[in-house]
Amino acid sequence: MANIYLILVSGSVFESLQSAVRKPEAIVIFLSAALPKVSGFFINYIITVWLAGIPYKLIRRFRALEYLFYRCTTFPRYMTRRTMKNGPFRDTQVQYGTELSDVLYVLCVVMLYWVISPVVVLFALPLFWSWYYMWKYQYVFVVTRIYESGGDLWFRIYKFSMLGLLAGTITFMAYMGIKQGESQGPLLFPLPIIILIAWKHTESSFKIQSKHTPFDLTIKADLHLHSSNSKVSLGAQNEMNLNDDFYEQFSENFMKQPNLVGPATIFPYPYRIGNIPLFDTNGALNNEYV
C-alpha cells in the first residue's frame, strides 16, 4: 500500500512538475493542490478494509477452508479430536509484521489527510472501533500467545502514534486558523488538551503494569525488597511501600484468559491402534485403550 500511495502522489505531482520547474517558488502551492486529489482513494481504501477486511479476519477463511478440507478428505472413523487439534484447530499466533503494518498505514494516512480532507476521520473512526472489538475477541478466544511482553510493544507504538496525532492536531489548528480566520482557533484549542489528558490517563493506568507484568520478576523484586527491609533508607522505605501497594494488585490469574480460569474440562486424546475403533458397540472405550 505504501507503493500505491507513492504512485498516486507522484502521478498528481508529475502533472504540475513542469510548472514547478518554471516557477520553483510556487512548488508548495502545487503540492497543496496535488495531494488532496488522492484523498478519495484513501476513503475508498478505508471503507474496503472496514467492510471486507474485518469480516474476513473474523471468519478466519483459511482455517475454515482447512477445516472443510479435513472433513471432506478424512474418513469419520479417523476424525479424532487429536486430528482436529493438530490440524485446523491448532494454536493460532498473530503475525505482527503483517497485521500491525496495515493498522499503522491507515493511522498515518488519517493523520496526514484529516487536515486536507477532514471527512477521512468519519470513515476511520468506525474502522478503528471495529478493529478494537475484532482483535479483543481474537485475543480472548482465538489467539494463543507464546511470547508475552506485557504490552510493552503496544506502548512503544502508542507513544509515537500520540505524538503524530498531537502534531497533526496542531497543524490542523494552524491550517484552519489561516484559512477560516481567528474565530476557529479558540474552538479547536481543546483538541490537544483532550489528547494530552487521554495520553496521560492511559499511561498512568496501564503502563506501570506493562513494565512489571512478568510475574516471576515481580516475585523476585518482592523478595529482594522484603529481605533488605532492615537495611534501607527512608527514601527507599517509601519506595518499597509504594511497590507493596502495587504488588497487592497482582494475582496468580492476572495474565490468564477468562476461558482458562474457569473449571477445567479434560478430553483424553488416545492414539488409535491400527484399525481398532476407540469405542465398542456399547459406547464404552475399548479394552485396548484402557
C-alpha positions as MATLAB code, in Angstrom:
seq = 'MANIYLILVSGSVFESLQSAVRKPEAIVIFLSAALPKVSGFFINYIITVWLAGIPYKLIRRFRALEYLFYRCTTFPRYMTRRTMKNGPFRDTQVQYGTELSDVLYVLCVVMLYWVISPVVVLFALPLFWSWYYMWKYQYVFVVTRIYESGGDLWFRIYKFSMLGLLAGTITFMAYMGIKQGESQGPLLFPLPIIILIAWKHTESSFKIQSKHTPFDLTIKADLHLHSSNSKVSLGAQNEMNLNDDFYEQFSENFMKQPNLVGPATIFPYPYRIGNIPLFDTNGALNNEYV';
ca = [
       0.000    0.000    0.000;
       2.932    2.344    0.542;
       3.928    1.840   -3.103;
       0.376    2.650   -4.220;
       0.498    5.789   -2.108;
       3.765    6.900   -3.728;
       2.461    6.154   -7.222;
      -0.714    8.164   -6.668;
       1.089   11.104   -5.123;
       3.776   11.012   -7.811;
       1.135   10.917  -10.530;
      -0.513   14.015   -9.105;
       2.800   15.788   -8.622;
       4.094   14.992  -12.106;
       1.107   16.778  -13.565;
       2.415   20.007  -12.051;
       6.136   19.220  -12.370;
       6.638   21.341  -15.468;
       5.021   24.338  -13.797;
       7.115   23.769  -10.675;
      10.337   23.754  -12.719;
       9.382   27.014  -14.371;
       8.326   28.558  -11.076;
      10.208   26.888   -8.167;
       8.919   29.309   -5.537;
       5.371   28.017   -6.105;
       6.147   24.307   -5.543;
       4.396   24.347   -2.151;
       1.245   25.639   -3.822;
       1.451   22.908   -6.457;
       1.854   20.213   -3.782;
      -1.088   21.572   -1.821;
      -3.185   21.266   -4.970;
      -1.897   17.775   -5.870;
      -2.178   15.974   -2.517;
      -5.946   16.431   -1.975;
      -6.641   14.700   -5.298;
      -5.857   11.271   -3.803;
      -7.954   11.695   -0.649;
     -10.880    9.968   -2.369;
      -8.746    6.877   -2.934;
      -7.898    6.604    0.753;
     -11.538    6.983    1.745;
     -12.397    4.083   -0.564;
      -9.498    2.077    0.858;
     -10.672    2.637    4.458;
     -14.219    1.611    3.539;
     -12.899   -1.552    1.856;
     -10.797   -2.516    4.877;
     -13.733   -1.839    7.199;
     -16.468   -3.707    5.306;
     -14.382   -6.523    3.802;
     -11.144   -6.898    5.761;
     -12.611   -7.180    9.259;
     -15.245   -9.842    8.370;
     -12.513  -11.859    6.628;
     -10.424  -11.845    9.792;
     -13.398  -12.820   11.939;
     -14.409  -15.822    9.853;
     -10.738  -16.928    9.542;
     -11.228  -18.048    5.963;
      -8.022  -20.090    5.622;
      -8.728  -22.128    8.746;
     -12.335  -22.571    7.596;
     -11.146  -23.925    4.226;
      -8.686  -26.193    6.013;
     -11.486  -27.494    8.231;
     -13.660  -28.231    5.190;
     -10.724  -29.990    3.539;
     -10.266  -32.222    6.584;
     -13.974  -33.009    6.720;
     -14.124  -33.904    3.030;
     -10.912  -35.937    2.753;
     -10.781  -37.805    6.086;
     -12.891  -40.799    6.998;
     -15.154  -40.160   10.005;
     -13.649  -43.092   11.914;
     -10.213  -41.427   11.722;
     -11.527  -37.949   12.573;
     -10.437  -37.809   16.221;
     -10.101  -34.774   18.440;
      -6.347  -35.165   18.237;
      -6.503  -34.913   14.448;
      -8.520  -31.714   14.635;
      -6.283  -30.323   17.383;
      -3.180  -30.853   15.269;
      -4.962  -29.660   12.117;
      -7.376  -26.754   11.676;
      -7.820  -26.241   15.436;
      -4.111  -25.884   16.198;
      -2.750  -22.910   18.120;
      -3.049  -19.572   16.338;
      -0.473  -16.802   16.564;
      -0.538  -13.202   15.381;
       1.790  -12.218   12.550;
       2.605   -8.742   13.828;
       4.762   -7.926   10.814;
       1.676   -8.225    8.590;
      -1.177   -7.181   10.854;
       0.474   -4.213   12.536;
       1.696   -2.657    9.291;
      -1.872   -2.360    7.963;
      -3.047   -0.583   11.109;
      -0.103    1.819   11.142;
      -0.592    2.556    7.455;
      -4.209    3.610    7.989;
      -3.194    5.617   11.056;
      -0.521    7.520    9.104;
      -2.942    8.217    6.248;
      -5.585    9.547    8.632;
      -3.086   11.777   10.449;
      -1.917   13.200    7.113;
      -5.235   13.657    5.369;
      -7.523   14.753    8.167;
      -6.012   18.225    7.750;
      -6.501   18.191    3.974;
      -9.795   16.288    3.952;
     -11.361   16.092    7.453;
     -14.079   13.716    6.206;
     -11.450   10.928    6.358;
     -11.873   10.895   10.153;
     -15.561    9.991    9.830;
     -14.620    6.796    7.986;
     -11.539    5.981   10.071;
     -13.364    6.186   13.423;
     -15.687    3.178   12.849;
     -12.758    1.267   11.320;
     -10.592    1.602   14.425;
     -13.594    0.912   16.653;
     -14.282   -2.303   14.728;
     -10.594   -3.242   14.853;
     -10.688   -2.890   18.631;
     -13.580   -5.315   19.115;
     -12.291   -7.710   16.459;
      -8.829   -8.022   17.990;
     -10.259   -8.150   21.513;
     -12.317  -11.187   20.509;
      -9.350  -12.768   18.717;
      -7.009  -12.394   21.692;
      -9.520  -13.742   24.211;
     -10.896  -16.727   22.291;
      -8.625  -17.492   19.306;
      -5.014  -16.372   19.674;
      -2.532  -18.426   21.692;
       0.375  -16.229   22.739;
       3.754  -17.911   23.090;
       5.676  -14.767   23.989;
       4.318  -12.107   26.324;
       5.752   -8.598   26.624;
       3.015   -7.332   28.909;
       2.005   -4.584   26.488;
       5.470   -3.029   26.216;
       5.381   -3.192   22.403;
       1.973   -1.524   22.371;
       3.174    1.433   24.451;
       6.190    1.934   22.220;
       3.861    2.283   19.243;
       1.322    4.263   21.258;
       3.909    6.901   22.152;
       4.770    7.730   18.545;
       1.124    7.471   17.479;
       0.056   10.035   20.064;
       2.942   12.315   19.114;
       1.832   12.139   15.482;
      -1.777   12.786   16.461;
      -0.748   15.781   18.559;
       1.370   17.198   15.714;
      -1.477   16.658   13.251;
      -3.904   18.426   15.583;
      -1.637   21.444   15.930;
      -1.198   21.524   12.140;
      -4.964   21.325   11.708;
      -5.453   24.248   14.118;
      -2.893   26.330   12.220;
      -4.446   25.418    8.860;
      -7.979   26.294    9.958;
      -6.753   29.481   11.597;
      -5.112   30.627    8.370;
      -7.959   29.630    6.062;
     -11.023   30.473    8.132;
      -9.887   33.320   10.345;
      -9.192   33.748   14.036;
     -12.559   32.585   15.378;
     -11.822   28.864   14.825;
      -8.637   28.877   16.903;
     -10.295   29.022   20.350;
     -12.834   26.387   19.296;
     -10.067   23.959   18.292;
      -7.859   24.703   21.298;
      -9.370   21.904   23.499;
      -8.302   19.219   20.988;
      -4.613   18.957   22.019;
      -5.633   19.233   25.679;
      -8.013   16.276   25.300;
      -5.265   14.276   23.575;
      -2.774   15.012   26.360;
      -5.306   14.091   29.068;
      -6.167   10.804   27.338;
      -2.469   10.066   26.818;
      -1.642   10.683   30.484;
      -4.639    8.671   31.693;
      -3.716    5.662   29.547;
      -0.095    5.598   30.642;
      -0.877    6.173   34.326;
      -3.492    3.402   34.312;
      -1.784    0.689   32.275;
       1.862    1.468   31.518;
       3.165    0.713   35.011;
       1.610   -2.745   34.818;
       3.150   -3.407   31.422;
       6.570   -2.572   32.871;
       6.169   -5.005   35.804;
       3.886   -7.645   34.313;
       6.203  -10.718   34.288;
       5.085  -12.481   37.441;
       8.437  -14.139   38.118;
      10.215  -10.762   38.072;
       7.599   -9.358   40.427;
       8.212  -12.156   42.918;
      11.979  -11.624   42.745;
      11.602   -7.887   43.285;
       9.207   -8.507   46.158;
      11.580  -10.929   47.869;
      14.509   -8.581   47.349;
      12.663   -5.646   48.906;
      11.486   -7.593   51.943;
      14.884   -9.220   52.512;
      16.550   -5.793   52.666;
      13.866   -4.253   54.859;
      16.249   -3.576   57.747;
      18.955   -2.019   55.546;
      17.025    0.541   53.538;
      16.987    4.282   53.960;
      13.912    6.451   54.397;
      13.582    7.158   50.663;
      13.963    3.501   49.779;
      11.458    2.625   52.503;
       8.865    4.930   50.902;
       9.559    3.371   47.507;
       9.139   -0.085   48.999;
       5.763    0.891   50.469;
       4.625    2.088   47.051;
       5.775   -1.165   45.481;
       3.966   -3.154   48.166;
       0.737   -1.374   47.297;
       1.359   -2.155   43.651;
       2.098   -5.846   44.277;
      -1.235   -6.273   46.027;
      -2.950   -5.768   42.664;
      -1.426   -8.972   41.278;
      -2.936  -12.420   41.432;
      -1.939  -15.782   40.029;
      -4.581  -15.409   37.298;
      -3.613  -11.836   36.385;
      -2.461  -12.608   32.820;
      -4.688  -15.609   32.100;
      -7.514  -15.537   29.611;
     -11.036  -15.745   31.093;
     -11.737  -19.098   29.474;
      -8.598  -20.541   31.096;
      -9.538  -19.517   34.619;
     -12.809  -21.461   34.757;
     -13.160  -25.115   35.708;
     -11.069  -27.444   33.574;
     -12.649  -29.995   31.254;
     -10.342  -32.852   30.279;
     -10.718  -34.596   26.924;
      -8.344  -37.576   26.571;
      -6.746  -37.883   23.143;
      -5.784  -41.594   22.812;
      -3.929  -42.725   19.729;
      -5.595  -45.333   17.551;
      -4.060  -48.797   17.480;
      -4.240  -49.985   13.913;
      -7.867  -50.003   12.730;
      -9.347  -50.723   16.159;
     -12.085  -48.149   16.879;
     -11.908  -46.107   20.037;
     -15.321  -47.215   21.288;
     -17.102  -50.529   21.195;
     -20.702  -51.160   20.153;
     -21.928  -50.229   23.640;
     -20.269  -46.812   23.503;
     -17.555  -47.681   26.036;
     -13.817  -47.283   25.487;
     -12.280  -50.439   24.030;
     -10.119  -52.549   26.310;
      -7.058  -51.922   24.122;
      -7.089  -48.256   25.124;
      -7.755  -48.719   28.843;
];
